[in-house]
Amino acid sequence: MTPPQLAGARVRTRRGHEAWDVRVERLQELRSLTVMAVGSGSITEVEVVVARWNAPASGWLGHPGVAGLTMLQVEPRGAGVRMSLAVAAPTDASILLAGCVRTLMPVAADTGPQLTFSPGLPESAGVLAGRLRDVLLPGEQRDSHVRRADTLLVP
């Protein structure tokens, strides 16, 4: 398993590739890294250090929304934060990273356990859709090139 590489982020593996250490300057880089990490492998623990972070309100922390959570630690460090998150069973790295994002920044409540990312858009774009329904029936070939996680907008 090779962790994704992103300018402004450093990712190292430890404990036989079961854990990741992630260092980023800002939360936006962590969000981008989360998207890039989809399908890159399963881990049981992630430690994230964000160099520049402020809680949206004093004492505020979000809910990670990760199943099988066994450890959650958040400690402010200077102008940033250090966060550790662990789960009982190996889980896709992107899910653990998304849990870190949800813990460190507010997200819309209507997305359930998922987080809608908007790579390439300004952060003010926020959540683009809270609920999406699959419009293709099983066996349909129309637009079969579109992955189930994609959104196809047509006029």
Rosetta silent file (secondary structure, phi, psi, omega in degrees, C-alpha in Angstrom):
SEQUENCE: MTPPQLAGARVRTRRGHEAWDVRVERLQELRSLTVMAVGSGSITEVEVVVARWNAPASGWLGHPGVAGLTMLQVEPRGAGVRMSLAVAAPTDASILLAGCVRTLMPVAADTGPQLTFSPGLPESAGVLAGRLRDVLLPGEQRDSHVRRADTLLVP
SCORE:     score description
SCORE:     0.000 S_00000001
   1 L     0.000  126.930  177.701    0.000    0.000    0.000 S_00000001
   2 L  -112.331  118.970  178.481    1.388    3.363   -1.031 S_00000001
   3 L   -67.296  151.085  179.483   -0.135    6.413    0.630 S_00000001
   4 L   -66.465  152.473  177.342   -1.082    9.279   -1.697 S_00000001
   5 L  -113.472  136.414 -177.805    1.336   12.186   -2.094 S_00000001
   6 L  -142.958  135.984  176.579    0.141   15.771   -2.119 S_00000001
   7 L   -58.914  132.401 -179.784    2.080   19.040   -2.149 S_00000001
   8 L    88.066    0.543  179.009    1.920   20.543    1.323 S_00000001
   9 E  -130.973  145.949  176.044    1.185   17.202    2.993 S_00000001
  10 E  -125.590  126.292 -179.783    3.471   14.512    4.359 S_00000001
  11 E  -123.800  125.736  175.763    2.197   10.969    4.848 S_00000001
  12 E  -124.899  147.165  176.007    4.257    8.218    6.468 S_00000001
  13 E   -99.243  154.168  174.779    3.236    4.668    7.273 S_00000001
  14 E  -149.475  172.128 -177.622    4.080    2.849   10.486 S_00000001
  15 L    51.213   53.289  176.684    3.295   -0.429   12.260 S_00000001
  16 L    61.795   38.740  178.727    3.577   -2.481    9.080 S_00000001
  17 L    69.754   15.413  177.428    1.392   -0.101    7.037 S_00000001
  18 L   -89.502  -11.433 -177.839   -1.488   -0.353    9.560 S_00000001
  19 E  -137.438  148.927  177.062   -1.151    3.277   10.664 S_00000001
  20 E  -119.514  141.507  167.833   -0.538    6.607    8.946 S_00000001
  21 E  -108.992  123.274 -175.470    1.121    9.762   10.262 S_00000001
  22 E  -121.821  131.456  175.778   -0.144   12.801    8.352 S_00000001
  23 E  -124.124  124.159  177.768    1.231   16.333    8.534 S_00000001
  24 E  -134.972  159.652  178.308   -0.553   19.196    6.744 S_00000001
  25 L   -81.303  -43.480 -175.849   -0.443   22.961    6.940 S_00000001
  26 L  -136.568  165.295  179.208   -4.222   23.562    6.702 S_00000001
  27 H   -63.540  -32.097  179.969   -7.488   21.612    6.751 S_00000001
  28 H   -58.888  -37.987  177.958   -8.003   22.157    3.009 S_00000001
  29 H   -67.349  -36.262  177.227   -4.931   19.995    2.357 S_00000001
  30 H   -66.526  -39.344  176.937   -6.348   17.292    4.640 S_00000001
  31 H   -61.604  -45.478  179.303   -9.637   17.388    2.695 S_00000001
  32 H   -63.696  -41.626  178.857   -7.781   16.993   -0.605 S_00000001
  33 H   -63.627  -36.410  178.641   -5.668   14.171    0.800 S_00000001
  34 H   -60.433  -44.124  178.782   -8.832   12.422    1.991 S_00000001
  35 H   -64.843  -43.040 -179.033  -10.219   12.349   -1.547 S_00000001
  36 H   -66.697  -24.387 -175.632   -6.898   11.122   -2.955 S_00000001
  37 L   -81.656   -7.962 -178.512   -6.735    8.334   -0.341 S_00000001
  38 L   -56.794  122.938  177.744   -9.925    6.581   -1.504 S_00000001
  39 L    77.405    7.781 -177.041   -9.010    2.960   -2.230 S_00000001
  40 L   -82.810   -6.490  177.653   -5.351    3.384   -1.299 S_00000001
  41 L   140.426  168.428 -179.100   -5.498    0.735    1.421 S_00000001
  42 E  -105.643  140.672  177.991   -6.878   -0.132    4.834 S_00000001
  43 E  -136.322  167.090  177.524   -5.469    1.089    8.128 S_00000001
  44 E  -113.126  -11.221 -177.907   -6.497    0.919   11.779 S_00000001
  45 E  -150.947  145.885  174.539   -5.035    4.201   13.029 S_00000001
  46 E  -138.994  137.642  171.885   -4.230    7.687   11.797 S_00000001
  47 E  -117.705  126.198 -176.479   -2.433   10.543   13.500 S_00000001
  48 E  -120.800  132.019  172.239   -2.955   13.951   11.929 S_00000001
  49 E  -118.358  121.075  176.312   -1.103   17.165   12.715 S_00000001
  50 E  -107.972  118.407 -174.469   -2.557   20.365   11.250 S_00000001
  51 L   -66.312  -37.963 -179.872   -0.076   23.230   11.625 S_00000001
  52 L  -124.293  109.897 -178.787   -2.694   26.002   11.406 S_00000001
  53 L  -151.925  138.675  172.571   -6.110   25.286   12.917 S_00000001
  54 L  -130.168  135.924  174.653   -8.640   27.144   15.043 S_00000001
  55 L   -64.623  141.777  179.296  -11.793   25.638   16.492 S_00000001
  56 L   -60.082  -27.995  175.149  -14.893   27.335   15.020 S_00000001
  57 L  -146.707  150.987 -177.615  -15.953   28.075   18.616 S_00000001
  58 L   -54.644  124.686  178.704  -14.087   27.707   21.877 S_00000001
  59 L    81.430    0.715 -176.601  -14.118   24.059   22.964 S_00000001
  60 L   -75.154  137.770  168.495  -15.887   22.869   19.787 S_00000001
  61 L  -142.524  141.539  177.496  -15.197   19.414   18.305 S_00000001
  62 L   -85.416  175.908  178.579  -17.189   17.630   15.639 S_00000001
  63 L   -96.756  126.010 -176.105  -18.335   14.009   15.602 S_00000001
  64 L   -67.563  -30.169  178.452  -16.054   11.731   13.537 S_00000001
  65 L    63.416   36.948 -179.382  -18.882    9.417   12.431 S_00000001
  66 L  -112.245  127.872  179.881  -16.579    6.403   12.034 S_00000001
  67 L   -71.055  145.041  175.810  -17.839    2.905   12.906 S_00000001
  68 L    74.368   23.663 -178.080  -15.780    0.811   15.339 S_00000001
  69 E   -62.965  127.204  177.961  -13.997    3.793   16.881 S_00000001
  70 E  -113.617  -19.289 -179.852  -11.623    2.690   19.672 S_00000001
  71 E  -152.715  138.054  173.885   -9.636    5.885   20.235 S_00000001
  72 E  -145.112  117.387  177.734  -10.091    9.589   19.613 S_00000001
  73 E  -130.118  133.476  176.714   -7.626   12.163   20.932 S_00000001
  74 E  -133.213  123.084  179.217   -7.508   15.838   20.029 S_00000001
  75 E  -136.196  120.838  176.425   -4.919   18.147   21.520 S_00000001
  76 E   -61.666  140.590  178.763   -4.268   21.753   20.522 S_00000001
  77 E  -137.147  105.279 -179.586   -0.584   22.407   19.783 S_00000001
  78 L    58.900 -122.560  179.944    0.513   26.009   19.367 S_00000001
  79 L   -88.176    0.990 -175.411   -1.331   27.433   16.357 S_00000001
  80 E  -128.362 -152.379 -176.896   -2.504   23.973   15.258 S_00000001
  81 E  -151.221  148.786  172.861   -3.824   20.649   16.475 S_00000001
  82 E  -118.064  130.445 -176.705   -2.721   17.019   16.820 S_00000001
  83 E  -134.259  136.523  174.712   -5.396   14.360   16.428 S_00000001
  84 E  -123.487  139.359 -179.837   -5.318   10.563   16.682 S_00000001
  85 E  -140.039  132.646  179.451   -8.128    8.264   15.607 S_00000001
  86 E  -135.988  150.918  178.406   -8.171    4.441   15.736 S_00000001
  87 E  -128.083  162.320 -176.498  -10.691    1.747   14.827 S_00000001
  88 E   -71.180  -39.652 -175.772  -11.037   -1.927   15.740 S_00000001
  89 E  -118.554  150.575  177.547  -10.857   -3.366   12.208 S_00000001
  90 E   -54.160  132.255 -175.340   -8.857   -2.286    9.143 S_00000001
  91 E  -134.998  148.481  178.468  -10.796    0.437    7.317 S_00000001
  92 E   -51.811  132.593 -176.377  -10.159    2.365    4.102 S_00000001
  93 H   -55.538  -34.726 -178.432   -7.747    5.183    4.939 S_00000001
  94 H   -64.413  -31.041  179.485  -10.047    7.776    3.377 S_00000001
  95 H   -68.867  -41.360  177.743  -12.797    6.940    5.885 S_00000001
  96 H   -67.693  -41.503  177.596  -10.478    7.572    8.830 S_00000001
  97 H   -63.692  -39.339  177.106   -9.189   10.793    7.263 S_00000001
  98 H   -63.145  -36.578  175.406  -12.785   11.920    6.618 S_00000001
  99 H   -61.546  -38.401  176.633  -13.510   11.261   10.309 S_00000001
 100 H   -65.361  -43.428  178.571  -10.631   13.589   11.172 S_00000001
 101 H   -60.086  -46.519 -178.926  -12.004   16.273    8.841 S_00000001
 102 H   -63.950  -31.320  179.363  -15.481   15.982   10.408 S_00000001
 103 H   -72.283  -33.848 -172.787  -13.955   16.256   13.885 S_00000001
 104 H   -96.347  -12.206  178.705  -11.971   19.380   13.059 S_00000001
 105 L  -145.405  147.427  179.043  -14.463   21.345   10.946 S_00000001
 106 L   -66.697  139.983  173.478  -18.247   21.734   10.786 S_00000001
 107 L  -130.961  159.089 -179.591  -20.049   19.837    8.029 S_00000001
 108 L   -62.850  139.872 -176.741  -23.726   19.796    7.078 S_00000001
 109 H   -74.712  -20.847 -173.999  -25.756   17.393    9.201 S_00000001
 110 H   -79.073    1.583 -179.516  -27.900   16.074    6.336 S_00000001
 111 H   -89.509    0.801  179.259  -25.032   14.073    4.790 S_00000001
 112 L    62.224 -140.896 -176.286  -25.262   11.329    7.414 S_00000001
 113 L   -78.585   -2.437 -177.149  -22.048    9.416    7.963 S_00000001
 114 L   -99.931  165.000  177.398  -20.574   10.598    4.668 S_00000001
 115 L  -127.794  126.517  178.888  -18.812   13.816    3.755 S_00000001
 116 L   -87.983  120.317 -179.740  -19.313   15.476    0.378 S_00000001
 117 L   -96.916  154.166  179.795  -16.020   16.823   -0.905 S_00000001
 118 L  -131.746   67.047 -178.383  -15.702   19.548   -3.474 S_00000001
 119 L   -62.194  137.965  179.105  -12.185   19.311   -4.918 S_00000001
 120 L    87.289  -11.921  179.211  -11.307   22.268   -7.105 S_00000001
 121 L  -102.541  156.319  177.031  -14.091   24.435   -5.698 S_00000001
 122 L   -65.573  152.621 -178.116  -13.660   27.156   -3.112 S_00000001
 123 H   -58.453  -26.371  179.538  -14.299   26.072    0.441 S_00000001
 124 H   -65.877  -16.228  177.781  -17.351   28.354    0.477 S_00000001
 125 H   -65.958  -29.873  175.873  -19.029   25.913   -1.941 S_00000001
 126 L    56.103 -145.815 -179.465  -19.407   23.558    1.035 S_00000001
 127 L   -76.469  125.517 -176.775  -21.653   20.563    0.682 S_00000001
 128 L   -86.606  -29.046 -179.470  -23.027   20.412   -2.831 S_00000001
 129 L  -153.166  131.489  178.860  -25.699   17.788   -2.236 S_00000001
 130 L   -86.286  -38.531 -177.719  -27.060   16.245    0.912 S_00000001
 131 L  -135.144  124.522  176.162  -28.997   13.386   -0.637 S_00000001
 132 L  -119.605  142.147  177.027  -28.405   11.805   -4.018 S_00000001
 133 L  -115.952  144.135  178.385  -30.448    8.977   -5.520 S_00000001
 134 L   -74.845  124.245 -177.154  -29.235    6.498   -8.082 S_00000001
 135 L   -96.587   -4.976  178.498  -31.216    7.087  -11.280 S_00000001
 136 L   -97.032  138.574  175.327  -29.999    3.972  -13.108 S_00000001
 137 L   -85.441  153.905  177.824  -31.714    0.651  -12.675 S_00000001
 138 L   -55.674  134.284  179.071  -29.610   -2.500  -12.268 S_00000001
 139 L    91.711  -13.007  178.198  -28.536   -3.732  -15.701 S_00000001
 140 L   -68.986  140.693 -178.692  -28.976   -0.380  -17.479 S_00000001
 141 L  -101.214  -15.746 -179.259  -26.093    0.481  -19.797 S_00000001
 142 L   -57.347  129.453  179.268  -26.814    4.180  -20.281 S_00000001
 143 L    55.550   37.085 -177.589  -23.908    6.214  -18.875 S_00000001
 144 L   -67.570  -15.702  177.799  -22.249    3.030  -17.615 S_00000001
 145 L   -72.168  -15.571 -179.262  -18.896    4.856  -17.628 S_00000001
 146 L   -80.979  123.768  177.497  -20.095    6.907  -14.652 S_00000001
 147 L   -71.547  155.274 -178.005  -18.995    5.383  -11.362 S_00000001
 148 L   -60.819  -24.680 -179.228  -21.640    5.105   -8.656 S_00000001
 149 L   -85.423   -9.002 -179.891  -19.782    7.733   -6.614 S_00000001
 150 L   -81.684  161.098  172.673  -19.836   10.255   -9.482 S_00000001
 151 L  -118.666  124.729 -179.900  -22.500   12.852  -10.070 S_00000001
 152 L  -106.161  117.370  178.480  -23.594   13.350  -13.665 S_00000001
 153 L  -104.673  125.887 -179.728  -25.198   16.717  -14.404 S_00000001
 154 L  -127.498  152.521 -179.812  -27.048   16.998  -17.690 S_00000001
 155 L   -71.043    0.000    0.000  -29.103   19.864  -19.190 S_00000001
